[in-house]
Amino acid sequence: MSKILEAPLSLKADVWTHFGFKAKEGNQGIDKTNAICKHCQASIRYTGNTTNLRSHLQRHHADKLASPQPKKTRDPTQTTLDNTTSKLPSNSVRAQKITESVVHYICKGLCPYSVVENTGFRFMINTLDPRYVIPTRSYMTDKAVPRIYDKVKDDVKSALSSAPQVALTCDGWTSRATEAFVTITCHYVDEEWELMSHVLQTRAMHESHTGSNIAELLKAALEEWDLVSKDPAIVTDNAANMSVAAELAGMLHFRCFAHTLNLASQRALKLPAVARLLGRVRQISTFFKRSTTASHVLRQKQKLLELPEHKLITDVVTRWNSAHDMLERFLEQQPAVSAALLSNELRKTEKEVCTLCESDVTSAEEIVDAMKPMKITTLVMSKESSPTLSAVAPLHAQLIQDFQESSCTLGKLNVDLW
């Protein structure tokens, strides 16, 4: 009787405890064509599944099939799933490092504390390290973030102490929840001659925004950050309360150049003739923005006239340069706009919207030319990550020269600007 060989380890079904294989002729491996029963030496056809083998055991060796089989013993050194998912202690170096990273993510990304309860965020952290236990929202609010804040504050105070001179910027703003805040930022040149900036504080201000109240807030900030002895200068917008606050706090005061440009430009745009023209262009751009039919006709005319397929721009009240952009884009697309408004598709339904006359187009061109130096200056200031006072003088001089050399017929506009 030929010897029955054990089934390979890759065959893991329980029936292989009762079956094996014969060796091929010349001992050239295992013959898997037929499985051999260890109890009766019967040869059972094997086709890759164990259905035939189980049927044989049930018919002929039911007692063997019912008896419990010895379980395989596990190697005690083998790593198990339980071992890999044991939770990290909160005081372990790894857990503290991850918690610090989460706090950094919340602070740098200006995320709400509730992000630690977000399903997607928790899934991501669990994927990165299943052993880490995400801290609760209250832990982040009461302990983790305040601890990091104290550390960063000490580092900033240390850096400010080595600066011989500092300058401050201060501005008040209102959140979407209609809560009033005042933000103070500090700027200085470090030992490596690098311009550094730090937001010192953003504090809620429930009191009236009078100059005296803002002055008290500035004095308290100077005391808190040990800046009184450095006699800092301060830059604010042109609001009267900010000027009073700087005077009461005894600080050298500079008005924001970009804000001054904005006020001058806004004043020019309020001239009756200019405001009336902007209103007509705004009506046209709004019409094309809201009407899908008009937008489709405009695109057709742009292709026909070989103009750039740009959308019309509608200005924003708080950004004067958006009015310049609106006029500039309208002039670019004026042939296509006129053709679209005169088309049968739009003329039948929108009789109140009409294109500009020749004199209006000429006025729009003059306004764009007159406002161009202001637009360029604003862009230059915007490109500077930290614009300094040294940029103001040459820009101001260039503006005056441009307006003096301008041959624009809107003389009143130039007078109102300067």
C-alpha positions in Angstrom: 0.0 0.0 0.0 1.4 3.4 -1.0 1.9 6.0 1.7 -0.7 8.7 2.0 0.9 12.2 2.0 -0.4 15.0 4.1 -2.3 17.8 2.3 -0.3 21.0 1.7 -0.7 23.7 4.3 -2.3 26.0 1.8 -5.4 23.7 2.0 -6.9 24.8 5.3 -10.4 23.3 5.3 -11.1 20.9 8.3 -11.8 18.0 5.9 -8.1 17.7 5.1 -7.6 16.3 8.5 -9.1 13.1 7.1 -7.7 13.2 3.6 -4.3 13.3 1.9 -2.7 12.6 -1.5 -0.6 10.0 -3.2 2.8 10.8 -4.6 3.3 10.9 -8.3 5.3 8.2 -10.0 8.9 8.5 -9.3 8.1 10.7 -6.2 7.8 13.8 -8.5 5.5 15.8 -6.2 1.9 15.2 -5.1 -0.8 13.9 -7.3 -3.8 16.1 -6.6 -6.1 14.4 -9.1 -7.7 12.3 -6.3 -7.8 12.7 -2.6 -7.2 9.6 -0.4 -9.3 8.9 2.7 -7.1 8.2 5.7 -9.8 5.9 7.2 -10.6 3.6 4.3 -8.0 4.5 1.7 -10.8 5.3 -0.8 -9.9 7.5 -3.8 -12.2 10.5 -4.2 -12.1 12.7 -7.2 -10.7 16.2 -6.2 -11.6 19.2 -8.5 -10.6 22.1 -6.3 -13.4 22.1 -3.8 -14.2 19.9 -0.9 -17.9 19.0 -1.6 -17.1 15.4 -2.7 -14.8 14.9 0.3 -17.5 16.0 2.8 -20.1 13.8 1.2 -17.8 10.8 1.6 -17.2 11.6 5.3 -20.9 12.0 5.9 -21.8 8.7 4.2 -19.0 6.5 5.5 -17.3 8.1 8.5 -20.0 10.2 10.2 -18.5 9.3 13.6 -15.1 10.6 12.6 -16.7 13.8 11.3 -18.5 14.5 14.5 -15.5 14.0 16.8 -13.7 17.2 17.7 -10.4 17.7 16.0 -7.3 19.0 17.8 -6.8 22.7 17.3 -3.6 24.1 16.0 -1.5 25.7 18.6 -0.5 29.4 18.0 3.0 30.6 18.2 3.2 32.8 21.3 5.6 35.2 19.6 3.1 35.8 16.7 1.7 39.3 16.5 -2.1 39.4 16.9 -4.7 42.1 16.0 -5.3 42.7 19.7 -1.7 43.5 20.1 -1.6 46.0 17.2 -4.7 47.9 18.3 -4.0 48.4 22.0 -4.6 52.1 22.8 -1.8 54.6 23.4 -1.7 56.1 26.9 -2.5 59.8 26.9 0.8 60.6 28.5 2.9 58.7 26.0 5.3 60.6 23.8 3.6 59.4 20.7 0.1 60.4 21.9 1.3 63.9 23.1 3.0 64.4 19.7 -0.2 63.6 17.8 -2.3 65.8 20.1 0.1 68.7 19.6 -0.3 68.2 15.8 -4.1 68.3 16.1 -3.9 71.5 18.1 -1.6 72.9 15.4 -4.1 71.9 12.7 -6.9 73.6 14.6 -5.0 76.9 15.2 -3.3 77.2 11.9 -6.4 76.2 9.9 -8.7 78.4 12.1 -10.9 75.3 12.6 -13.6 75.1 15.2 -13.0 72.9 18.3 -15.9 70.6 17.1 -13.6 69.3 14.3 -12.4 66.6 16.8 -16.0 65.3 16.7 -16.2 65.3 12.9 -16.7 61.8 11.5 -14.3 62.3 8.6 -11.6 63.8 10.8 -11.9 60.9 13.3 -11.7 58.4 10.4 -8.6 60.0 9.1 -6.8 60.0 12.5 -7.9 56.3 13.1 -6.5 55.4 9.7 -3.1 57.1 10.5 -2.8 55.5 14.0 -5.7 53.3 15.3 -4.1 53.3 18.7 -4.5 57.0 19.3 -7.5 58.2 21.3 -8.7 61.6 20.0 -9.2 64.0 22.9 -12.6 65.5 23.6 -13.7 68.9 22.5 -13.7 70.2 26.1 -10.1 69.0 26.6 -9.0 70.9 23.5 -10.9 74.0 24.7 -9.8 74.0 28.3 -6.3 72.5 28.3 -4.6 71.6 24.9 -5.1 74.9 23.1 -4.4 77.2 26.1 -1.3 75.3 26.8 0.0 75.8 23.3 -1.1 79.5 23.4 1.0 80.1 26.6 4.0 78.5 25.0 3.7 80.5 21.8 3.1 83.7 23.8 6.3 83.2 25.8 8.2 82.7 22.6 6.8 85.9 21.0 7.5 88.0 24.1 11.0 86.7 24.1 11.5 87.7 20.5 9.9 91.1 21.0 12.2 91.8 24.0 15.2 91.7 21.7 13.8 94.1 19.2 14.9 97.7 19.7 11.8 99.2 18.0 8.4 97.8 17.1 5.4 99.1 15.2 1.8 98.2 15.6 -1.2 97.9 13.3 -4.7 98.0 14.7 -8.1 97.5 13.2 -11.7 96.9 14.3 -14.0 94.5 12.5 -17.3 92.7 12.9 -17.8 88.9 12.6 -20.6 87.2 10.7 -22.3 86.8 14.0 -22.2 90.6 14.4 -19.7 90.5 17.2 -17.2 93.4 17.3 -13.4 92.6 17.6 -10.2 94.6 17.7 -7.0 93.0 16.3 -3.5 94.3 17.2 -0.5 93.2 15.2 3.2 93.8 15.9 6.0 94.3 13.4 9.7 94.5 13.9 13.1 93.7 12.3 14.9 90.8 13.9 18.7 90.3 14.3 18.9 88.7 10.8 17.3 91.8 9.3 14.1 89.9 8.5 10.8 91.7 8.8 8.7 89.8 11.4 5.0 90.1 12.2 2.9 88.6 15.1 -0.8 89.0 15.8 -0.7 89.9 19.5 -4.4 89.7 20.2 -7.9 89.6 18.8 -10.2 90.7 21.6 -14.0 91.1 21.7 -15.0 94.7 22.3 -18.5 95.0 23.6 -18.1 98.7 24.7 -18.7 101.6 22.4 -15.8 102.0 19.9 -14.9 105.4 21.1 -11.4 106.7 21.0 -10.9 106.6 24.7 -12.1 102.9 24.9 -9.8 101.9 22.1 -6.9 103.8 23.8 -7.4 101.9 27.0 -7.3 98.6 25.0 -4.0 99.7 23.3 -2.5 100.7 26.7 -3.4 97.3 28.2 -1.9 95.5 25.2 1.4 97.4 25.5 1.5 96.5 29.2 0.7 92.8 28.6 3.4 92.4 25.9 6.0 94.6 27.7 6.2 97.1 24.8 5.7 100.4 26.7 9.4 101.1 26.8 9.8 100.6 23.1 7.6 103.7 22.3 5.9 102.0 19.3 4.3 103.7 16.3 0.9 102.6 15.2 -0.8 102.3 11.8 -4.6 102.4 11.5 -7.3 103.4 9.0 -8.6 106.9 8.7 -11.4 106.6 11.2 -11.7 109.5 13.7 -11.8 107.2 16.7 -8.5 105.5 15.7 -6.8 108.9 15.5 -8.2 109.9 18.9 -7.1 106.5 20.4 -3.5 106.9 19.1 -3.3 110.4 20.5 -4.7 109.4 23.9 -2.3 106.4 24.1 0.6 108.8 23.3 1.7 106.8 20.2 3.1 108.1 16.9 0.2 107.6 14.4 0.2 106.8 10.7 -2.8 106.5 8.5 -3.1 103.4 6.2 -2.1 104.4 2.7 -4.2 101.7 1.0 -7.3 102.9 3.0 -6.5 106.5 1.9 -6.5 105.4 -1.7 -9.8 103.6 -1.2 -11.4 106.7 0.3 -10.2 108.9 -2.5 -11.4 106.5 -5.1 -14.8 106.0 -3.5 -15.2 109.8 -3.4 -14.5 110.0 -7.1 -17.0 107.2 -7.9 -19.7 109.1 -6.1 -19.6 112.0 -8.5 -23.2 112.3 -10.1 -22.0 111.7 -13.7 -19.8 108.8 -12.7 -22.4 107.2 -10.4 -25.0 107.4 -13.1 -22.8 105.7 -15.6 -21.8 103.0 -13.2 -25.5 102.3 -12.5 -26.2 101.8 -16.2 -23.2 99.4 -16.7 -24.2 97.6 -13.5 -27.7 97.1 -14.8 -26.4 95.6 -18.0 -23.9 93.2 -16.3 -26.5 92.1 -13.7 -28.9 91.3 -16.6 -26.4 89.1 -18.4 -25.5 87.4 -15.1 -29.1 86.5 -14.2 -30.4 85.6 -17.6 -29.3 82.2 -19.1 -30.7 83.2 -22.5 -28.8 86.5 -22.5 -25.5 84.8 -21.4 -25.9 82.3 -24.3 -26.6 85.0 -26.9 -23.5 87.0 -25.5 -21.3 84.0 -26.0 -22.5 83.6 -29.6 -21.7 87.2 -30.3 -18.3 86.9 -28.7 -17.4 84.0 -31.0 -18.8 85.8 -34.0 -16.8 89.0 -33.3 -13.7 87.0 -32.2 -13.7 88.6 -28.7 -12.4 86.8 -25.5 -15.2 84.8 -24.0 -15.1 86.6 -20.7 -18.1 87.1 -18.4 -19.2 90.6 -17.5 -18.2 91.8 -14.0 -20.5 93.4 -11.4 -18.9 95.7 -8.9 -18.9 95.4 -5.1 -19.7 98.4 -3.0 -16.8 97.9 -0.6 -14.1 97.5 -3.2 -13.6 100.5 -5.4 -11.3 98.7 -7.8 -14.2 96.4 -8.7 -15.9 99.4 -10.3 -12.8 99.9 -12.4 -12.8 96.2 -13.4 -16.5 96.3 -14.3 -16.0 99.3 -16.7 -12.8 97.8 -18.1 -14.5 94.5 -18.9 -17.6 96.2 -20.3 -15.4 98.2 -22.7 -13.7 95.0 -23.8 -17.0 93.3 -24.5 -18.9 96.4 -25.6 -19.3 95.3 -29.3 -20.6 91.9 -28.2 -22.9 93.4 -25.6 -24.4 95.8 -28.1 -25.0 93.1 -30.6 -26.6 90.8 -28.0 -28.9 93.5 -26.7 -30.0 94.3 -30.3 -30.7 90.7 -31.2 -34.2 89.5 -31.7 -34.0 87.0 -28.8 -33.4 89.8 -26.2 -35.0 92.8 -27.8 -38.5 91.2 -27.5 -38.3 90.5 -23.8 -35.9 93.1 -22.3 -36.8 96.4 -23.8 -35.7 98.4 -20.7 -32.1 97.2 -20.9 -30.2 99.0 -23.6 -26.6 99.5 -24.5 -24.7 102.8 -23.9 -24.6 105.6 -26.3 -21.4 106.9 -27.9 -20.9 109.6 -25.3 -21.3 107.2 -22.4 -18.7 104.8 -23.9 -16.3 107.8 -24.2 -17.0 108.7 -20.6 -16.3 105.1 -19.5 -13.0 105.1 -21.3 -12.0 108.4 -19.6 -12.9 107.0 -16.2 -10.9 103.9 -16.7 -7.9 105.9 -17.8 -8.2 108.3 -14.9 -8.5 105.5 -12.3 -5.7 103.3 -13.8 -2.9 104.8 -11.7 -4.9 104.2 -8.6 -5.5 100.6 -9.6 -1.8 100.0 -10.3 -0.8 101.6 -7.0 -3.4 99.4 -5.1 -2.0 96.3 -6.9 1.5 97.2 -6.0 0.6 97.6 -2.3 -1.4 94.3 -2.4 1.6 92.4 -3.8 3.7 93.3 -0.9 3.3 90.7 1.8 4.3 93.3 4.4 4.2 96.7 2.8 6.4 99.3 4.6 6.4 103.1 4.9 9.3 103.2 2.4 6.9 102.2 -0.4 4.4 105.0 0.2 6.6 108.0 -0.8 7.6 106.8 -4.3 4.0 105.6 -5.0 2.5 108.9 -3.9 4.9 110.9 -6.0 4.2 108.7 -9.0 0.5 109.1 -8.6 0.8 112.9 -8.5 3.0 112.9 -11.6 0.5 110.6 -13.5 -2.4 112.8 -12.6 -0.6 116.0 -13.6 0.5 114.5 -16.9 -2.9 113.1 -17.6 -4.8 114.6 -20.5 -8.1 113.2 -19.3 -11.1 115.5 -19.8 -12.6 114.5 -16.4 -10.8 117.3 -14.6 -13.3 117.2 -11.7 -12.4 113.6 -11.0 -8.7 114.4 -10.6 -9.6 117.3 -8.3 -11.7 115.0 -6.0 -8.9 112.4 -5.9 -6.2 114.8 -4.8 
